Amino acid sequence: MSQDGSETPDPLPKTLPGVVCAQRVRCGKPACRCARGPGHLAYYRFWREGGRLRKAHVRRADLESVRAAGAAAGGLAAAHPLGADHAGQRLG
């Protein structure tokens, strides 16, 4: 907890396993543009733990630090949501 009484988020670990993927998601608001067209772009980290696939949302503000922590682990790569053939292309 910080001095002003508000909770501070846990710091990111130095290394992270898995892969960061961009996915299109729908927010659920009926009047939103995502209800009729492509969804909002969101980033998720996927990894295996105990034989199960895990998924965690990655905030845009944390995206670079999560990718850097994964690169330090040697196992986290940026994956394009359309597959390896599209890697390096700009999304939406």
Residue pairs with C-beta under 8 A, 6 or more apart in sequence:
1 7
1 8
2 8
12 62
12 65
12 66
12 69
13 69
14 69
14 72
15 69
15 70
15 72
15 73
16 45
16 47
16 66
16 69
16 70
16 73
16 76
17 47
17 48
17 70
17 73
17 75
17 76
18 45
18 46
18 47
18 48
18 54
18 70
18 75
18 76
19 45
19 46
19 47
19 70
19 76
19 77
19 78
19 79
20 43
20 44
20 45
20 46
20 58
20 63
20 66
20 67
20 70
20 76
20 77
20 78
20 79
21 43
21 44
21 45
21 46
21 79
21 80
21 81
22 41
22 42
22 43
22 80
22 81
22 91
23 39
23 41
23 42
23 43
23 44
23 81
24 34
24 38
24 39
24 40
24 41
24 42
24 81
24 92
25 34
25 39
25 40
25 42
26 32
26 34
26 35
26 39
26 40
27 34
27 39
27 40
29 35
34 40
38 92
41 91
41 92
42 57
43 57
43 58
43 59
43 60
43 63
44 55
44 56
44 57
44 58
45 55
45 56
45 58
45 66
45 70
45 76
46 53
46 54
46 55
47 53
47 54
48 54
58 66
66 76
67 76
67 78
69 76
70 76
70 77
78 87
79 87
80 86
80 87
80 88
80 89
80 91
81 91
82 89
